[in-house]
Amino acid sequence: MRTKPLLSLTALCLLALPLTACGTGTAASDENVVTVYSADGLRGENGDGWYDQVFEDFEKETGIEVEYVEGGSGEMVQRVAREKNNPQADVLVTLPPFIQQADTKGLLQKYAPKGADQVDDAGKAANGTWTAVVNNYFGFVYNKKELKQPPTTWQDLLDTKYENKLQYSTPGVAGDGTAVLIKAMHDFGGERPALEYLKKLQANNVGPSASTGKLAPKVDKGELLVANGDVQMNYAQTKSMPHLGIWFPAGADGEPTTFALPYAAGLVTKAPHTENGRKLLDHLLSEKAQRQVSAVGGGFAARRDIEAADADATALARLMDGVRVFEPDWTDIEENLTSYVDAWKAATGS
């Protein structure tokens, strides 16, 4: 697997304007390559993440090399959209509501990977264009060394001790950043009170970040005390970041809440290597790969017939104990995402 997301030959070609002649041996000309555009979080900092393992297994089993490009969820969808007339990616993996957005834009073609019948309806498109490959939940992280007790409510984050020590990724660009806005709208009972709160929170916020994955290392080092994230990515990071703790902000009733934020994968429309993309999607939902989700990736299997019993799966279940999971109205969010993000920008001056 080529794992330097923006430095490989193919990725550099993606940044070139116009998108032409990248030479022989690139994803566009190599029949033994599959190109994946993905939201960050599933590749390990030290080559020990779920992607690292499943891509290595896939390459050994098929002889097809994985070319990997990562970024924020919105960023990846925007890139596929820019390349619509000259597709470079074969597989797109991103978080809601961006996977729905990609579908609406006609960026995904229908394909039901083997094993998709074992994915709950909420984890796949009704029209067959995308399927969850790793289940996940939204959350926040804090520095356990500096904070003996984590904050428990949204209001706690307004304390002056978090001034310039708090950061969340950018809504509309990062999937987890968009999740901050979605959860705030739920917990505060609507768009207006959520934006009023986030406007106040700006007094402590360091500023925008296109990538959520870059925030956890800052929290672990103490550069930040609190940041947003998601359970899968952050749990995996705790293995190399000892000061990282996971928590879920509570609303006025004091009950911590979260919502499902799965990594969903789809086959790109007119993908240059459609058959290789299908093979990779089949592999990602295979029993072998799904059994590695918790132990290797720190996440939750997307297939309901996979009952993980490893130590990590047990720890993850314990982490979620007592946290209420709500289901956002993804249709509304996808349809009104631009207006919600614009309203957030206006409220926060971002």
Contacts in CASP RR format, 6 or more apart in sequence:
PFRMAT RR
TARGET T0000
AUTHOR 0000-0000-0000
METHOD contacts of the structure
MODEL  1
MRTKPLLSLTALCLLALPLTACGTGTAASDENVVTVYSADGLRGENGDGW
YDQVFEDFEKETGIEVEYVEGGSGEMVQRVAREKNNPQADVLVTLPPFIQ
QADTKGLLQKYAPKGADQVDDAGKAANGTWTAVVNNYFGFVYNKKELKQP
PTTWQDLLDTKYENKLQYSTPGVAGDGTAVLIKAMHDFGGERPALEYLKK
LQANNVGPSASTGKLAPKVDKGELLVANGDVQMNYAQTKSMPHLGIWFPA
GADGEPTTFALPYAAGLVTKAPHTENGRKLLDHLLSEKAQRQVSAVGGGF
AARRDIEAADADATALARLMDGVRVFEPDWTDIEENLTSYVDAWKAATGS
1 51 0 8 1.000
1 52 0 8 1.000
1 55 0 8 1.000
1 56 0 8 1.000
1 59 0 8 1.000
1 65 0 8 1.000
1 66 0 8 1.000
1 68 0 8 1.000
2 8 0 8 1.000
2 10 0 8 1.000
2 65 0 8 1.000
2 66 0 8 1.000
2 67 0 8 1.000
2 68 0 8 1.000
3 43 0 8 1.000
3 47 0 8 1.000
3 52 0 8 1.000
3 68 0 8 1.000
4 11 0 8 1.000
5 11 0 8 1.000
5 68 0 8 1.000
5 69 0 8 1.000
5 70 0 8 1.000
5 71 0 8 1.000
6 12 0 8 1.000
6 15 0 8 1.000
6 69 0 8 1.000
8 67 0 8 1.000
8 68 0 8 1.000
8 69 0 8 1.000
9 22 0 8 1.000
9 25 0 8 1.000
9 26 0 8 1.000
10 22 0 8 1.000
10 26 0 8 1.000
10 27 0 8 1.000
10 28 0 8 1.000
10 33 0 8 1.000
10 35 0 8 1.000
10 67 0 8 1.000
10 69 0 8 1.000
10 88 0 8 1.000
11 67 0 8 1.000
11 69 0 8 1.000
12 22 0 8 1.000
13 19 0 8 1.000
13 22 0 8 1.000
13 26 0 8 1.000
13 28 0 8 1.000
13 88 0 8 1.000
14 69 0 8 1.000
14 79 0 8 1.000
14 83 0 8 1.000
14 88 0 8 1.000
16 22 0 8 1.000
19 83 0 8 1.000
19 86 0 8 1.000
19 88 0 8 1.000
22 28 0 8 1.000
23 29 0 8 1.000
25 33 0 8 1.000
26 33 0 8 1.000
27 33 0 8 1.000
27 34 0 8 1.000
27 35 0 8 1.000
27 67 0 8 1.000
27 88 0 8 1.000
27 90 0 8 1.000
27 272 0 8 1.000
27 273 0 8 1.000
28 88 0 8 1.000
28 272 0 8 1.000
30 65 0 8 1.000
31 273 0 8 1.000
31 276 0 8 1.000
32 63 0 8 1.000
32 64 0 8 1.000
32 65 0 8 1.000
32 276 0 8 1.000
33 64 0 8 1.000
33 65 0 8 1.000
33 66 0 8 1.000
33 67 0 8 1.000
33 273 0 8 1.000
33 276 0 8 1.000
34 64 0 8 1.000
34 65 0 8 1.000
34 66 0 8 1.000
34 67 0 8 1.000
34 90 0 8 1.000
34 91 0 8 1.000
34 273 0 8 1.000
34 276 0 8 1.000
34 277 0 8 1.000
34 279 0 8 1.000
34 280 0 8 1.000
35 66 0 8 1.000
35 67 0 8 1.000
35 68 0 8 1.000
35 69 0 8 1.000
35 88 0 8 1.000
35 89 0 8 1.000
35 90 0 8 1.000
35 91 0 8 1.000
35 272 0 8 1.000
35 273 0 8 1.000
36 66 0 8 1.000
36 67 0 8 1.000
36 68 0 8 1.000
36 69 0 8 1.000
36 89 0 8 1.000
36 90 0 8 1.000
36 91 0 8 1.000
36 92 0 8 1.000
36 93 0 8 1.000
36 280 0 8 1.000
37 69 0 8 1.000
37 70 0 8 1.000
37 76 0 8 1.000
37 79 0 8 1.000
37 80 0 8 1.000
37 89 0 8 1.000
37 91 0 8 1.000
37 92 0 8 1.000
37 93 0 8 1.000
37 94 0 8 1.000
37 268 0 8 1.000
38 51 0 8 1.000
38 68 0 8 1.000
38 69 0 8 1.000
38 70 0 8 1.000
38 71 0 8 1.000
38 76 0 8 1.000
38 91 0 8 1.000
38 92 0 8 1.000
38 93 0 8 1.000
38 94 0 8 1.000
38 263 0 8 1.000
39 70 0 8 1.000
39 71 0 8 1.000
39 72 0 8 1.000
39 73 0 8 1.000
39 74 0 8 1.000
39 76 0 8 1.000
39 93 0 8 1.000
39 94 0 8 1.000
39 95 0 8 1.000
39 98 0 8 1.000
39 175 0 8 1.000
39 263 0 8 1.000
40 70 0 8 1.000
40 71 0 8 1.000
40 72 0 8 1.000
40 211 0 8 1.000
40 212 0 8 1.000
40 213 0 8 1.000
40 233 0 8 1.000
41 70 0 8 1.000
41 212 0 8 1.000
41 213 0 8 1.000
41 230 0 8 1.000
41 232 0 8 1.000
41 233 0 8 1.000
41 236 0 8 1.000
42 49 0 8 1.000
42 50 0 8 1.000
42 51 0 8 1.000
42 93 0 8 1.000
42 134 0 8 1.000
42 232 0 8 1.000
42 233 0 8 1.000
42 263 0 8 1.000
42 297 0 8 1.000
43 49 0 8 1.000
43 50 0 8 1.000
43 51 0 8 1.000
43 52 0 8 1.000
43 68 0 8 1.000
43 70 0 8 1.000
44 50 0 8 1.000
44 51 0 8 1.000
44 52 0 8 1.000
44 236 0 8 1.000
45 217 0 8 1.000
45 237 0 8 1.000
45 240 0 8 1.000
46 240 0 8 1.000
48 239 0 8 1.000
48 296 0 8 1.000
49 236 0 8 1.000
49 296 0 8 1.000
49 297 0 8 1.000
50 134 0 8 1.000
50 236 0 8 1.000
50 292 0 8 1.000
50 293 0 8 1.000
50 296 0 8 1.000
50 297 0 8 1.000
50 298 0 8 1.000
50 299 0 8 1.000
51 68 0 8 1.000
53 292 0 8 1.000
53 296 0 8 1.000
53 297 0 8 1.000
54 283 0 8 1.000
54 284 0 8 1.000
54 289 0 8 1.000
54 292 0 8 1.000
55 66 0 8 1.000
55 68 0 8 1.000
57 283 0 8 1.000
57 288 0 8 1.000
57 289 0 8 1.000
58 64 0 8 1.000
58 66 0 8 1.000
58 279 0 8 1.000
58 280 0 8 1.000
58 283 0 8 1.000
59 65 0 8 1.000
59 66 0 8 1.000
61 283 0 8 1.000
62 276 0 8 1.000
62 279 0 8 1.000
62 283 0 8 1.000
64 276 0 8 1.000
64 279 0 8 1.000
64 280 0 8 1.000
66 280 0 8 1.000
69 76 0 8 1.000
69 79 0 8 1.000
69 89 0 8 1.000
70 76 0 8 1.000
71 210 0 8 1.000
71 211 0 8 1.000
72 94 0 8 1.000
72 169 0 8 1.000
72 173 0 8 1.000
72 174 0 8 1.000
72 175 0 8 1.000
72 210 0 8 1.000
72 211 0 8 1.000
72 212 0 8 1.000
73 94 0 8 1.000
73 95 0 8 1.000
73 98 0 8 1.000
73 173 0 8 1.000
73 174 0 8 1.000
73 175 0 8 1.000
73 178 0 8 1.000
74 94 0 8 1.000
74 98 0 8 1.000
74 101 0 8 1.000
74 172 0 8 1.000
74 173 0 8 1.000
74 174 0 8 1.000
74 175 0 8 1.000
75 173 0 8 1.000
75 174 0 8 1.000
75 210 0 8 1.000
76 92 0 8 1.000
76 93 0 8 1.000
76 94 0 8 1.000
76 98 0 8 1.000
77 92 0 8 1.000
77 94 0 8 1.000
77 98 0 8 1.000
77 101 0 8 1.000
77 102 0 8 1.000
77 105 0 8 1.000
77 107 0 8 1.000
79 89 0 8 1.000
80 87 0 8 1.000
80 89 0 8 1.000
80 92 0 8 1.000
80 102 0 8 1.000
80 107 0 8 1.000
80 268 0 8 1.000
81 102 0 8 1.000
81 105 0 8 1.000
81 107 0 8 1.000
83 89 0 8 1.000
84 105 0 8 1.000
84 107 0 8 1.000
84 269 0 8 1.000
87 268 0 8 1.000
87 269 0 8 1.000
87 270 0 8 1.000
87 271 0 8 1.000
87 272 0 8 1.000
88 272 0 8 1.000
89 268 0 8 1.000
89 271 0 8 1.000
90 267 0 8 1.000
90 268 0 8 1.000
90 271 0 8 1.000
90 272 0 8 1.000
90 273 0 8 1.000
90 274 0 8 1.000
90 276 0 8 1.000
90 277 0 8 1.000
90 280 0 8 1.000
91 265 0 8 1.000
91 266 0 8 1.000
91 267 0 8 1.000
91 268 0 8 1.000
91 271 0 8 1.000
91 277 0 8 1.000
91 280 0 8 1.000
91 281 0 8 1.000
92 99 0 8 1.000
92 102 0 8 1.000
92 107 0 8 1.000
92 108 0 8 1.000
92 265 0 8 1.000
92 266 0 8 1.000
92 268 0 8 1.000
93 133 0 8 1.000
93 263 0 8 1.000
93 264 0 8 1.000
93 265 0 8 1.000
93 266 0 8 1.000
94 102 0 8 1.000
94 175 0 8 1.000
94 263 0 8 1.000
94 264 0 8 1.000
95 136 0 8 1.000
95 175 0 8 1.000
95 176 0 8 1.000
95 178 0 8 1.000
95 179 0 8 1.000
95 261 0 8 1.000
95 262 0 8 1.000
95 263 0 8 1.000
95 264 0 8 1.000
96 261 0 8 1.000
96 262 0 8 1.000
96 264 0 8 1.000
96 328 0 8 1.000
96 330 0 8 1.000
96 333 0 8 1.000
97 178 0 8 1.000
97 330 0 8 1.000
97 333 0 8 1.000
97 334 0 8 1.000
97 337 0 8 1.000
98 175 0 8 1.000
98 178 0 8 1.000
99 125 0 8 1.000
99 130 0 8 1.000
99 264 0 8 1.000
99 266 0 8 1.000
100 125 0 8 1.000
100 330 0 8 1.000
100 331 0 8 1.000
100 334 0 8 1.000
101 334 0 8 1.000
101 337 0 8 1.000
102 108 0 8 1.000
102 130 0 8 1.000
102 266 0 8 1.000
103 125 0 8 1.000
103 127 0 8 1.000
103 129 0 8 1.000
103 130 0 8 1.000
104 334 0 8 1.000
106 269 0 8 1.000
107 268 0 8 1.000
107 269 0 8 1.000
108 129 0 8 1.000
108 130 0 8 1.000
108 266 0 8 1.000
108 267 0 8 1.000
108 268 0 8 1.000
108 269 0 8 1.000
109 129 0 8 1.000
109 267 0 8 1.000
109 268 0 8 1.000
109 269 0 8 1.000
109 270 0 8 1.000
109 271 0 8 1.000
109 274 0 8 1.000
110 127 0 8 1.000
110 128 0 8 1.000
110 129 0 8 1.000
110 267 0 8 1.000
111 128 0 8 1.000
111 129 0 8 1.000
111 266 0 8 1.000
111 267 0 8 1.000
111 278 0 8 1.000
111 281 0 8 1.000
112 124 0 8 1.000
112 128 0 8 1.000
112 131 0 8 1.000
113 131 0 8 1.000
113 265 0 8 1.000
113 278 0 8 1.000
113 281 0 8 1.000
113 282 0 8 1.000
113 284 0 8 1.000
113 285 0 8 1.000
114 282 0 8 1.000
114 285 0 8 1.000
114 286 0 8 1.000
115 282 0 8 1.000
115 285 0 8 1.000
115 286 0 8 1.000
115 303 0 8 1.000
116 124 0 8 1.000
116 131 0 8 1.000
116 285 0 8 1.000
118 303 0 8 1.000
118 304 0 8 1.000
118 305 0 8 1.000
118 306 0 8 1.000
119 131 0 8 1.000
119 132 0 8 1.000
119 285 0 8 1.000
119 302 0 8 1.000
119 303 0 8 1.000
119 304 0 8 1.000
120 304 0 8 1.000
122 260 0 8 1.000
122 327 0 8 1.000
123 131 0 8 1.000
123 132 0 8 1.000
123 260 0 8 1.000
123 262 0 8 1.000
123 264 0 8 1.000
123 302 0 8 1.000
124 130 0 8 1.000
124 131 0 8 1.000
124 132 0 8 1.000
124 264 0 8 1.000
125 131 0 8 1.000
129 266 0 8 1.000
129 267 0 8 1.000
130 264 0 8 1.000
130 265 0 8 1.000
130 266 0 8 1.000
131 264 0 8 1.000
131 265 0 8 1.000
131 266 0 8 1.000
131 281 0 8 1.000
131 285 0 8 1.000
131 302 0 8 1.000
132 262 0 8 1.000
132 263 0 8 1.000
132 264 0 8 1.000
132 265 0 8 1.000
132 302 0 8 1.000
133 262 0 8 1.000
133 263 0 8 1.000
133 264 0 8 1.000
133 265 0 8 1.000
133 281 0 8 1.000
133 284 0 8 1.000
133 285 0 8 1.000
133 302 0 8 1.000
134 232 0 8 1.000
134 262 0 8 1.000
134 263 0 8 1.000
134 293 0 8 1.000
134 297 0 8 1.000
134 299 0 8 1.000
134 300 0 8 1.000
134 301 0 8 1.000
134 302 0 8 1.000
135 260 0 8 1.000
135 262 0 8 1.000
135 293 0 8 1.000
135 299 0 8 1.000
135 300 0 8 1.000
135 301 0 8 1.000
135 302 0 8 1.000
136 230 0 8 1.000
136 231 0 8 1.000
136 232 0 8 1.000
136 233 0 8 1.000
136 260 0 8 1.000
136 261 0 8 1.000
136 262 0 8 1.000
136 263 0 8 1.000
136 299 0 8 1.000
136 300 0 8 1.000
137 230 0 8 1.000
137 231 0 8 1.000
137 232 0 8 1.000
137 258 0 8 1.000
137 259 0 8 1.000
137 260 0 8 1.000
137 261 0 8 1.000
137 300 0 8 1.000
137 320 0 8 1.000
137 323 0 8 1.000
137 325 0 8 1.000
138 176 0 8 1.000
138 179 0 8 1.000
138 182 0 8 1.000
138 183 0 8 1.000
138 228 0 8 1.000
138 229 0 8 1.000
138 230 0 8 1.000
138 231 0 8 1.000
138 258 0 8 1.000
138 259 0 8 1.000
138 261 0 8 1.000
139 176 0 8 1.000
139 179 0 8 1.000
139 228 0 8 1.000
139 229 0 8 1.000
139 230 0 8 1.000
139 231 0 8 1.000
139 234 0 8 1.000
139 246 0 8 1.000
139 247 0 8 1.000
139 248 0 8 1.000
139 249 0 8 1.000
139 258 0 8 1.000
140 226 0 8 1.000
140 227 0 8 1.000
140 228 0 8 1.000
140 229 0 8 1.000
140 246 0 8 1.000
140 247 0 8 1.000
140 248 0 8 1.000
140 249 0 8 1.000
141 215 0 8 1.000
141 216 0 8 1.000
141 219 0 8 1.000
141 226 0 8 1.000
141 227 0 8 1.000
141 228 0 8 1.000
141 229 0 8 1.000
141 234 0 8 1.000
141 244 0 8 1.000
141 245 0 8 1.000
141 246 0 8 1.000
141 247 0 8 1.000
142 150 0 8 1.000
142 151 0 8 1.000
142 219 0 8 1.000
142 225 0 8 1.000
142 226 0 8 1.000
142 244 0 8 1.000
142 245 0 8 1.000
142 247 0 8 1.000
143 219 0 8 1.000
143 220 0 8 1.000
143 222 0 8 1.000
143 224 0 8 1.000
143 225 0 8 1.000
143 226 0 8 1.000
143 243 0 8 1.000
143 244 0 8 1.000
143 245 0 8 1.000
144 150 0 8 1.000
144 242 0 8 1.000
144 243 0 8 1.000
144 244 0 8 1.000
144 245 0 8 1.000
145 222 0 8 1.000
145 243 0 8 1.000
146 222 0 8 1.000
146 225 0 8 1.000
146 243 0 8 1.000
147 225 0 8 1.000
150 245 0 8 1.000
150 247 0 8 1.000
151 157 0 8 1.000
151 159 0 8 1.000
151 226 0 8 1.000
151 247 0 8 1.000
151 249 0 8 1.000
152 247 0 8 1.000
152 249 0 8 1.000
152 250 0 8 1.000
152 254 0 8 1.000
152 256 0 8 1.000
153 249 0 8 1.000
153 250 0 8 1.000
153 251 0 8 1.000
153 252 0 8 1.000
153 254 0 8 1.000
154 184 0 8 1.000
154 187 0 8 1.000
154 188 0 8 1.000
154 197 0 8 1.000
154 249 0 8 1.000
154 250 0 8 1.000
154 251 0 8 1.000
157 166 0 8 1.000
157 201 0 8 1.000
157 204 0 8 1.000
157 226 0 8 1.000
157 249 0 8 1.000
158 200 0 8 1.000
158 201 0 8 1.000
158 203 0 8 1.000
158 204 0 8 1.000
159 204 0 8 1.000
160 204 0 8 1.000
161 225 0 8 1.000
162 204 0 8 1.000
162 225 0 8 1.000
162 226 0 8 1.000
163 203 0 8 1.000
163 204 0 8 1.000
164 204 0 8 1.000
164 206 0 8 1.000
165 204 0 8 1.000
165 206 0 8 1.000
165 224 0 8 1.000
165 225 0 8 1.000
165 226 0 8 1.000
166 201 0 8 1.000
166 204 0 8 1.000
166 205 0 8 1.000
166 206 0 8 1.000
166 224 0 8 1.000
166 225 0 8 1.000
166 226 0 8 1.000
166 227 0 8 1.000
167 205 0 8 1.000
167 206 0 8 1.000
167 207 0 8 1.000
167 209 0 8 1.000
167 215 0 8 1.000
167 218 0 8 1.000
167 224 0 8 1.000
167 226 0 8 1.000
167 227 0 8 1.000
168 176 0 8 1.000
168 177 0 8 1.000
168 180 0 8 1.000
168 205 0 8 1.000
168 209 0 8 1.000
168 215 0 8 1.000
168 227 0 8 1.000
168 228 0 8 1.000
169 175 0 8 1.000
169 176 0 8 1.000
169 177 0 8 1.000
169 180 0 8 1.000
169 208 0 8 1.000
169 209 0 8 1.000
169 210 0 8 1.000
169 211 0 8 1.000
169 212 0 8 1.000
169 213 0 8 1.000
169 215 0 8 1.000
169 228 0 8 1.000
169 229 0 8 1.000
170 177 0 8 1.000
170 208 0 8 1.000
170 209 0 8 1.000
170 210 0 8 1.000
170 350 0 8 1.000
171 177 0 8 1.000
171 178 0 8 1.000
171 180 0 8 1.000
171 181 0 8 1.000
171 340 0 8 1.000
171 341 0 8 1.000
171 344 0 8 1.000
172 178 0 8 1.000
172 337 0 8 1.000
172 341 0 8 1.000
173 208 0 8 1.000
173 210 0 8 1.000
174 209 0 8 1.000
174 210 0 8 1.000
174 211 0 8 1.000
174 212 0 8 1.000
175 212 0 8 1.000
175 261 0 8 1.000
176 212 0 8 1.000
176 228 0 8 1.000
176 229 0 8 1.000
176 230 0 8 1.000
176 261 0 8 1.000
177 212 0 8 1.000
177 228 0 8 1.000
178 337 0 8 1.000
178 341 0 8 1.000
179 228 0 8 1.000
179 229 0 8 1.000
179 230 0 8 1.000
179 259 0 8 1.000
179 261 0 8 1.000
180 198 0 8 1.000
180 228 0 8 1.000
181 194 0 8 1.000
181 198 0 8 1.000
181 340 0 8 1.000
181 341 0 8 1.000
181 344 0 8 1.000
182 259 0 8 1.000
182 328 0 8 1.000
182 333 0 8 1.000
183 249 0 8 1.000
183 257 0 8 1.000
183 258 0 8 1.000
183 259 0 8 1.000
184 194 0 8 1.000
184 197 0 8 1.000
184 198 0 8 1.000
185 191 0 8 1.000
185 194 0 8 1.000
185 340 0 8 1.000
186 257 0 8 1.000
186 259 0 8 1.000
186 326 0 8 1.000
186 328 0 8 1.000
187 194 0 8 1.000
187 249 0 8 1.000
187 250 0 8 1.000
187 251 0 8 1.000
187 252 0 8 1.000
187 257 0 8 1.000
188 194 0 8 1.000
188 196 0 8 1.000
188 197 0 8 1.000
188 251 0 8 1.000
191 340 0 8 1.000
191 343 0 8 1.000
195 343 0 8 1.000
195 344 0 8 1.000
195 347 0 8 1.000
195 348 0 8 1.000
196 347 0 8 1.000
198 344 0 8 1.000
198 347 0 8 1.000
198 348 0 8 1.000
199 347 0 8 1.000
199 348 0 8 1.000
202 348 0 8 1.000
202 349 0 8 1.000
202 350 0 8 1.000
205 348 0 8 1.000
206 224 0 8 1.000
207 350 0 8 1.000
208 350 0 8 1.000
209 215 0 8 1.000
212 227 0 8 1.000
212 228 0 8 1.000
212 229 0 8 1.000
212 230 0 8 1.000
212 233 0 8 1.000
213 229 0 8 1.000
213 233 0 8 1.000
215 224 0 8 1.000
215 227 0 8 1.000
215 228 0 8 1.000
215 229 0 8 1.000
216 227 0 8 1.000
216 229 0 8 1.000
216 233 0 8 1.000
216 234 0 8 1.000
216 237 0 8 1.000
216 241 0 8 1.000
216 244 0 8 1.000
217 237 0 8 1.000
217 241 0 8 1.000
218 224 0 8 1.000
218 227 0 8 1.000
219 225 0 8 1.000
219 226 0 8 1.000
219 227 0 8 1.000
219 241 0 8 1.000
219 243 0 8 1.000
219 244 0 8 1.000
220 237 0 8 1.000
220 241 0 8 1.000
220 242 0 8 1.000
220 243 0 8 1.000
220 244 0 8 1.000
221 243 0 8 1.000
222 243 0 8 1.000
230 261 0 8 1.000
231 246 0 8 1.000
231 258 0 8 1.000
231 298 0 8 1.000
231 299 0 8 1.000
231 300 0 8 1.000
231 316 0 8 1.000
231 319 0 8 1.000
231 320 0 8 1.000
232 263 0 8 1.000
232 297 0 8 1.000
232 298 0 8 1.000
232 299 0 8 1.000
232 300 0 8 1.000
234 244 0 8 1.000
234 245 0 8 1.000
234 246 0 8 1.000
235 246 0 8 1.000
235 298 0 8 1.000
235 299 0 8 1.000
235 312 0 8 1.000
235 315 0 8 1.000
235 316 0 8 1.000
235 319 0 8 1.000
236 297 0 8 1.000
236 298 0 8 1.000
236 299 0 8 1.000
237 244 0 8 1.000
238 244 0 8 1.000
238 245 0 8 1.000
238 246 0 8 1.000
246 319 0 8 1.000
247 256 0 8 1.000
248 256 0 8 1.000
248 257 0 8 1.000
248 258 0 8 1.000
248 323 0 8 1.000
249 256 0 8 1.000
249 257 0 8 1.000
250 256 0 8 1.000
250 257 0 8 1.000
251 257 0 8 1.000
255 324 0 8 1.000
256 322 0 8 1.000
256 323 0 8 1.000
256 324 0 8 1.000
257 323 0 8 1.000
257 324 0 8 1.000
257 325 0 8 1.000
257 326 0 8 1.000
258 320 0 8 1.000
258 323 0 8 1.000
258 324 0 8 1.000
258 325 0 8 1.000
258 326 0 8 1.000
259 325 0 8 1.000
259 326 0 8 1.000
259 327 0 8 1.000
259 328 0 8 1.000
260 325 0 8 1.000
260 327 0 8 1.000
262 302 0 8 1.000
265 281 0 8 1.000
265 284 0 8 1.000
266 281 0 8 1.000
267 274 0 8 1.000
267 277 0 8 1.000
267 278 0 8 1.000
267 281 0 8 1.000
271 277 0 8 1.000
283 289 0 8 1.000
285 302 0 8 1.000
285 303 0 8 1.000
287 303 0 8 1.000
287 306 0 8 1.000
290 301 0 8 1.000
290 302 0 8 1.000
290 303 0 8 1.000
290 306 0 8 1.000
291 301 0 8 1.000
291 306 0 8 1.000
291 308 0 8 1.000
293 299 0 8 1.000
293 300 0 8 1.000
293 301 0 8 1.000
293 302 0 8 1.000
293 306 0 8 1.000
293 308 0 8 1.000
294 300 0 8 1.000
294 301 0 8 1.000
294 308 0 8 1.000
294 310 0 8 1.000
294 312 0 8 1.000
294 313 0 8 1.000
294 316 0 8 1.000
295 308 0 8 1.000
295 310 0 8 1.000
295 311 0 8 1.000
295 312 0 8 1.000
295 313 0 8 1.000
297 312 0 8 1.000
298 312 0 8 1.000
298 316 0 8 1.000
299 312 0 8 1.000
299 316 0 8 1.000
300 316 0 8 1.000
301 308 0 8 1.000
333 340 0 8 1.000
344 350 0 8 1.000
END
